[in-house]
């Protein structure tokens, strides 16, 4: 599982986000022009289906959280 920030430049189709919160959270942001807009924050252990569209997506773990993104 990742504990670093990761930018998925092209995210066609659905993906699965798995989170091990460890008391922290994973922030999911979408690129809008030159800005990043928060799409969701995940602060509990689990797995979620994300339909990310075509714009870049940034995943940022905070407070000890770890995550994995899979197609």
C-alpha positions in Angstrom: 0.0 0.0 0.0 1.1 3.5 -0.7 1.9 6.2 1.9 3.0 8.8 -0.5 1.1 11.4 -2.7 0.3 10.0 -6.1 -1.1 11.7 -9.2 -2.9 9.5 -11.7 -2.6 11.5 -15.0 -5.1 9.5 -17.0 -7.8 7.6 -15.1 -10.1 6.1 -17.7 -12.9 4.0 -16.3 -13.7 2.7 -12.8 -11.0 2.1 -10.2 -11.0 0.6 -6.7 -9.6 2.7 -3.8 -8.6 0.6 -0.8 -7.8 2.5 2.4 -6.2 1.5 5.7 -6.9 4.6 7.7 -4.6 4.0 10.7 -6.3 7.0 12.3 -5.6 9.2 9.3 -7.4 9.8 6.0 -6.9 9.8 2.2 -7.8 12.9 0.3 -8.9 12.5 -3.4 -8.7 15.6 -5.5 -9.4 16.3 -9.2 -7.5 18.8 -11.4 -9.6 21.7 -12.6 -7.4 23.9 -14.8 -4.3 24.6 -12.6 -6.2 24.1 -9.3 -6.9 20.9 -7.3 -10.5 20.5 -6.0 -11.3 18.0 -3.2 -13.6 15.3 -4.5 -13.8 13.2 -1.3 -12.0 12.2 1.9 -11.8 8.6 3.2 -11.1 8.2 6.9 -12.2 4.6 7.5 -10.8 1.3 6.5 -12.5 -0.1 3.3 -12.7 -0.2 -0.4 -14.7 2.0 -2.8 -15.4 2.1 -6.5 -14.4 5.4 -8.0 -15.3 6.5 -11.5 -12.6 9.1 -12.0 -13.3 10.4 -15.5 -10.5 11.7 -17.7 -8.9 14.5 -15.7 -5.9 13.9 -13.4 -6.6 12.6 -9.9 -4.4 13.2 -6.9 -4.4 10.9 -3.8 -2.9 12.3 -0.6 -2.6 10.2 2.6 -2.5 12.1 5.9 -2.0 11.0 9.5 -0.6 7.5 8.9 -3.1 6.4 6.3 -2.2 4.0 3.5 -4.0 3.3 0.2 -4.0 1.4 -3.0 -5.6 2.3 -6.4 -6.4 -0.6 -8.8 -8.2 -0.9 -12.1 
